[in-house]
Amino acid sequence: MANAIANRYEFLYLFDCENGNPNGDPDAGNAPRIDPEDLHGLVSDVAIKRRLRNYVQAARDNRMPYAIFVEHATNLNRPILRAHEEMETGVDPTGKAANKASVEAARQWMCENFYDVRAFGAVMSTGPNAGQVRGPVQIAFSRSVDPVLPLDLSITRMAVAETVPGARTSEDYLKWEAEQPEDKLRTMGRKSLIPYGLYLGKGFISAFLAEQTGFNEGDLQLFWEALLKMFEHDRSASKGLMSVREPIFVFKHVGTDSNEQQRAQQAKLGCAPAHRLFDLVEVRKKPGVEAPRSFADYTVTFHQSRLPRGVEAGFVVSGEGGEADVRWGQCPDWVQVD
């Protein structure tokens, strides 16, 4: 699609969780996710994308072309069917009569109007068929820098939520309450958390896939903003204090060839493998720290001297108005550089 980004990117971000549960596992009683072999904490890509979607939805009022397809508690087939209605493909709600042209028309409409489809892709063949989209923005599982200690704490709930047999009105419930011993009107509960964990996340942005979805420079700027501020509007008692730590490290492939056409191709294909770029950021505990309890217990070093040719390093920080400011080649002074 026209105006899509023309460069490949990799990005690395740090976030921490203090006295909270960064990502509970439903199959483990909602305990914090950990690697059972080394006890390092894990946060799923799905959890991060949910927060990114929530931020974009709030920041752009869920209006097209920045609407969110995968909304909380919705039926995904509704917007897919609307795509066919808007494009007048004549497809029935089951999608059984959809041919290649009608599916492609609906897919294009979904990409144009839903931010998360343009960015992350989507499976839209669940009913009224709009095909599948592989998004240019892909995010890996985040992993804590050091082992985390999951705690399962008991709490007292000062009320109960009992179903009273035969009660039909609020007065019936009030009468039942008056007949109960006080101790029967409170109960115990449990809460899972970690005292502290610093997590490192990694992601990738493909210019070739961006061409297919129309992910453009404006979308990219909104993505940096959402990544930087994704926890600021996602507060809850169970999450504790979660914060994205500045800067977000961005690696932009720009190419080295003197021929403009060849350099543009290099910018799309990339000039260095992703793992080599991620290794430029080193996070370590400060000397003498055995059990980290804050971000101040770590040092972050950026090995700028090892940056490959054809790749520019950017650093996403909060701008004066709260927006995301990408500073190319200007590493913040609180990061060590060598």
N, C-alpha and C positions, 0 to 999 in steps of 0.2 A: 504494500500500500504506500501511497505517496507520503512524504514527510516523516517516514519512520527513522529511528535512530540509525546512524551509519557506523557505529563503533561497537566492538565487543567490550564488555566490562566484567570485572570481578569485584566483589566487595566483601569486607570483613568488618564485623561489628561486635562490640562487647556490651553485655548487659549483666546486671546483678540482681539478686533477690535477697532481701534481708527479712528474716523471720516470716517467711511465707512459703507457699507451694507454687513454684513457677509453672509446673505442668503435671497435673495428677494423672495417674494411670487408672482408668476405670476398671481394668481387670485385676488391679492390686489394691482394691479398697480406696482408690484415689490417692494413693501414696505418691510422693514425688518420684518421677522416673529416674532410674539409675542404671548404669552398666553393672551387672552383678559381678563381673570379674575384677573391676578395679574401683567400684563405688563412685565413679565420676557421674555427675548429674547429666541428664539429657532433657532437651526440650524439642518437641517435634516440629517439623516444618509446618504442619497444619496449624499448630498453635500460633506460630508467628504470623502466618498468612491471615488467620482469623483477626488478629489485632490490626494488621495492615488494612484489611477490608473495613473493619469498624472505624478506623480513623478516616479513611477516604469517604466513607458513608456520612460521617459527621461533618467533615470539612467541606464537602461538596453537596450536602443536603440530599444525597442520594438521587441526584438529577442527572439525566443523560446529557452529555456522553460520559459522565463519571458515575453512573449508577452501579450498584453492586448486584451481581447475578446470584451469588451464593449468600443470600441473606439468612438471618436467623429465623427458624420456624416458618419456612415458606415452601411452596411446591415449585420445584425448578421447571416443571413442564409448563407452567403458566407463562413466563416470559419467552420460552421457546415457541409456544403456540402464537404468542403475540408477534414474534418475528415473522412468522409465515403470514399472519394477518396483515402486517405492515407492508410486506413485500408482495402481497396478493398472489401467493403461489397456488392457492386453491387446495392446500394439503389438508386432509382430514385430521382431527385431533389425535388419532392413533399413530399418525406418521407412516402408515403402511403404503400409502400411494406416493410417497415422496421420491422424486427422481433426483438425479445428480444436480441438475440446474436449480431446483427448488431448495435442496439442502444447502447448496453453496450460497444462494441468495440469503437464506436465513442466517447462515453462519457469518456472512459479511455484516449483516445488520446487528447481530449480537456483538461482534468485535467493535463496531463503530459506537455502540451505545453503552456497553458495560465495561468499566475499567478493569475489573478483575479478570474478565475474559481476555482482554487485550494483553494484560500483564502475565497472568498465571496460566491461562488456558482453561479449558473445561471440556467435560464429556457432556454433550448435548444431544445424545441419541437415545434418551431414556423414554421417549414417547413421540411427540411431534418432532421428528428428526431434524436437527440442525448440525449434525456431524460432530466432529471432535476438533478441538483446537489445542495445539501444543504451545504453551506460552513462552515468551522469551525470558521471563524472570523465573528462575528456579532457586529454591532455598534448601539447604541441607539441614539435617538435625544439628542443633546446637549442643555443645558439650562443655561441661565445666572445666576450668583450668586445673582445679584440684579436686580431690574427693569431697563429697558432701555428706553430711550426717542427717539422714531422715529421722525425724522425731514424730512419734504418735502420742499426742497429749490428750489427757482427759479434760473435759470442760463441763461446767454445770449449766444446764438450760433451765431457766427459772419459770418455765411454763411447759405445758404438754399440748399435744395435738391429738387427742383421743376422739374416736367416733363413738358417740354415746347411743347405745341401742334405744330406739323408740323416740329419740329427741327429734322434734319437728320444728321448733322455734328457738330463738335465742334465749327465751325465758326458760325453756327446758334445760339448755346448757347451763344457765346461771344457777338453776336449782341443783343440778348435778354437782357443780363446783362447790356449792355451799355444803354439800353432804360429804365431801371428800376430806380426809386428813391433809394437812398442809404439805407434808412430805410427798404425797401422791400427786401433787400438782407441779412438781418439778422433776427433772430427769437428768441423766448424764449423757454426754456426747463425746465425740472425739474430733481432733483436729490434727492434720498432718502438715508438717512444715520442715524447712531446713533453717538453721541459724543464719547461714550465709553461703552464697555461692556466686562466683563470677563465671559467666558463660561466654563462650566464643562462638559466634555464628558466621557462616560463610554462604555466599550466594553468587549467582552467575547471570549474566544478561547477554543474550545472543542477538546480534544485529540481523542475522538471516531469519530467525523466527519473528523478529519485530517487523520485518517486511511483510510477513503473512498476516499479522494481526493489526498493524497500524500503530504499534506502540511508538510514540514520538517523544521529542525532547520535553514537551510539557508534561507528558505522563511520567517521564523519568524524574523530572524535578519534583513532582508530587510524590513519587515513590521515596526519594531521599527524605522528604519532609515526613512522610508517614513512618518510615523506618526510625527516624530520629525521635519521633514523638508518640510512638505507638502505645506506650504504657501510660501516657499522661491522662488519657480518658478511658482507662481500663482498670480503674482502681476497685479493689474489693478487699474485705477483711482477710479472705483466704490467701490472697496474693502477697500480703505483706507490702514491703516497699520494693518495687521493681523499677529499674532505671536503665536507660540506654546511656552508656558512657561515651562521651565525645573524645576524639572524633570517630566517625565511621570512615574506615579506610577504603578508598575507591581506586581501582586500577583501570585506566582507560587505554585501550590499544589504539595507537595512532599511526603506526607504520614507520618505516625507515627509508623506503625506496625514493629516489629522486624523481621518478616518473609518477605523476599525480594519480594516474589510473591504477598503477600497481600499488601505490601507497594506500589508496582507498580500499583495495582488495585486502591488503594486509591488515588494515584497521578492522575489517569485518572478521577475518580469519583469526587474528591475534598474533602477537609476536613473542609470546612466552607461555608455557603451560601454567595452569591455574595454581597448582601446588607450589610452584616456585615463587609466585607472587605472594601467596599466603604466608610462606616461610619468612617473608621480610618483616613480619610483625611478630615480636617476641614478648610474651607476657610472663613475668616471673614474680614469685614472692620476694619481698624485701628480706635482706639478711636478718636472721633472728626470729622471723615470723613462722610459727609452726601451724597455727590454726587461724587462717585469715577470717576477719570479721568485718572488713570494710574494703572499699576500693583503694583506700590509702595504704593498704598492706601490700600493694603490688606496684611494680614498675613496668611501664610499657615502652618498648624500644622499637623504633622503626629503622631498619637497615637500609637507608637510602642509597648508600654506596653500592649496594648490590642490585639496584633497580635495573632491569634489562633495557636495552635500547628499544625504542619504538613503543614504550609504555610510559604513560604519565601517571603520577600519583596525585590523588586528590584527597582532601580531608573535609568531611561534612561536619559542620558545627552549627550552632544556633546563631542566626543573624540577629540584628538589632530589633527587628519586628517579630522575632520568634520563628521566622521561616528558616528553611535549610539553606545554608550558605556553603557551597562547595569551593574550597580554596585550593586551587591547583598549585602544587609545588610549595605550599606554605604550611608546613607542619606546625601545629600548635606548640607553644613552648613547654607545655606540661608533659609532652612526649619526648623521650630521649631519642636522639638521632645520631646515627653513625654512618 
